[in-house]
Amino acid sequence: MKRLLSPAIFGLALFFLCTVTILPAPAQAAQDVQSVPTLTKEGLQTLIRDTGNRVVVINFFASWCPPCREELPELIALRAEYPAEQVDVLGISLDSSSQALDAFAAKQGFNYPVYRDDGSIAQAMGLGSIPFNVVLSGTGTLVYSGPGMINKELLKEYIEMVRKRGNAGN
């Protein structure tokens, strides 16, 4: 009986190994998810400088933060309402896991660029809580900066105030 059992176990093990080899590994499937780029403090400064004369809305968030997840549809809707020549929206995640952020971003449907903070941005700004939002005029002047959720209507008020002053593009 031992002899029959050993070849049977060997056969099952061989079948299992062949099946594992033929099926794609989970790591290979994860490569289909686009990776969110990491951003440094200097990189953010360059992004802001390169926005031209547009209003810039920066949202600091994390995939694991319930208020952040609740706020994101408002930012996606805001981005859809303004032409790219007038308003830039940037998302900066404080997620420590790039894999968790990549999976979250793939499901979220962002219509604006999203980056993962390398740690230098949150540290330089002294961020104590998220979500945290910043609005800059087209000339780089700070218009709003604060913790907590912000709705689309309030962001639109800041954007329109800046646009009426004439320093945010067309």
N, C-alpha and C positions, 0 to 999 in steps of 0.2 A: 504494500500500500504506500509505503514511503516513496518508492520509485515512481509511481504514477502521480503522486502529489507534487513531487519536485519538478518534473517536466511541465505539469500544468501551471505551476506558479511561474516557472521560467517563461512559458508561452505568454501568460498574462503580462508579465513584466516587459517582455519584448514588444507585445502589442501596445502597451502603455507608452513605452519609449518612442515607438514609431509614431504614435498619435501625437505626442507632445512635439515631436520634431516637425510634423506636417502642419499642425495648427499654428497660427501666428501667436507669438508671445504677447502678453499685455503691454510690455514696453514698446513693442513695435506699433501697436495700435495707438498708443499715446503720442507717437510722433506725428500723427495726423493733426493734433491740436496745435495751433500756432502758439509759439512761445511769446509771452509778454516781455518786452525789453526792459532791462534794468536801467534806472536813471540815477545819475549822481547830482549833487548840488550844482556843480558847474554845468552839467547837461541841462538842468532846468533853467539856469540863467541864460544859456544859449537859446533854448526854445522860446523863452519870453522875449528875448532880444530879436529873434527872427520872426515874431508875429506881425511885424510891420506896425500898422496903426490900428490894429483890431483890439477890441475888448477881449480880455482873457479871463475865463472862469476856470479856477483850479479846484478840484475836489479831491480831498484826501480821504481814503476809505480803506476798508479791508473786506475780504469775502466773508469772513466769519462774523461781521458786525451787523446785527439786525437793523439798526437805524440807517446804516449805510446802504444796505440792500433795499430798504424802503425808499430811500431818496433817489436812487439811480434812475428809475423811470422818469422822474421829473427832469433830470439832467439830459437824458436821451431826448425827451420831448423838446427841451429848450434848444438843444443842438439842431433839431429838425426845423425849428421856427426861424432861424437866422441864417443868412447866407455866409459862407465861409470867409468872404471878404470883410465881414463886419465883426464876427465873434468866433473866438477859439474856445473850445472846452477841452480841458486836459484832466484825465483821471490819474491819480498817483496812489497806488496801493501800498499799504504798509504790511502786507502779507509777508511773513518770513519764508513761507513755502512757495516757491515758484510753480510747483506742480499743482497745488491747490488753486492758485490764482489763474493759471492757464486754463484749467478745467472750468472755473467759474466764468472767466471771460468768454470762453467758447459758448457757454449757455446764455450769457447775459444779452448779447446782441448790441454791444456798444457801437455807436455811430460817431465816436470821437476817439482819439488816441489814448491808450491806457499804458502806464508804465509802472514798474515796481521800484519803489525807493530802495536804494542800496543801504539806507540807514542815515546817510549824511543830510538828507533834506529835513526829515522829521527832527533830527538832532539840532540842526542849525535854526530851525523855526521854533524849537521848544514845544512841539505839539504834545499836549497832554491828553487829548481825547479826540475821537473821530466819531462821526464825520466832522471835517473841518473844511471850510470853504473860503476861497480868496477870489476877489474880483479886482482886476487891474484895468486901468484905462489904457487907451491906445498908446499913451506916452509913458506907460509904466507906473503911473501914480496909483497908490493903493486906494481903492474905493471902498472895499469891504473886506474884513477878515474876521472870522469867528467860528467857534465850535458849535456843533449841533446841526440838526437838519435845517435845510433852507428850501423853501418851495420855489417852483418855477416863476410864480408871479412876482415874488420879491426880487429874484435875480433879474427878471425883465425890467423892473423898476430901476435897478442899478444900471443896467445896460442902456436903457433909454435916457437916463439922466446923463450918462457919459456921452452918448451919441448927440444929444442936444447941445452939449458944450462944444461939439465939433472936433473932438480928438479921438475918434474911434473909427475912422474909415468912412465909407460912403454913406 
